Amino acid sequence: MIRLLKLNALAQIEEKEFMNRREKIEERLRSDPDDVFLNYTYAMELSKEDELQAAQKAFARVRQLDPDYIPAYFQEGQMLGNHGEVEAAREILKSGIEVARRIGDSHALGEMTEYLESL
C-alpha cells in the first residue's frame, strides 16, 4: 500500500513537471510565435501528452513557418503511425521524403523511407 502511494505521488509530481514544461513553452510562444524550433518543441510536447489533434495542428504550424523543417514531417508521421493513423502518417511521410530529396538530406530521406515502408 505504501509503495502504491509513493508511486502515485511520484506520478503526480512528474505530471506537474510535465505540465510546467508545456506551460513554459506556451509562454515563450506568446512572445515569439514565429520561432520554428519553439513551435516544433511545442508539437513534440503535445505529442508526448497524446494530444493528437493539437500536435497535428502544431506540426502544421511548423511546416507553415518552414516547409523544409524535416523533423516535423518525420515526427508527425511517427506519431500518427503509433496512433494507428496509417494513411495520414503515409501522406505526411511522403511529403517529408519529397522535401528531403529536394534539399539533399539523404539521412532523413533514408529514415523516413524506412519508416514509411514499415507501415
HELIX and SHEET records of a PDB file:
HELIX    1   1 ILE A    2  SER A   31  1                                  30    
HELIX    2   2 VAL A   36  LYS A   48  1                                  13    
HELIX    3   3 LEU A   52  LEU A   65  1                                  14    
HELIX    4   4 ILE A   70  ASN A   82  1                                  13    
HELIX    5   5 VAL A   86  ILE A  103  1                                  18    
HELIX    6   6 SER A  106  SER A  118  1                                  13    
END                                                                             
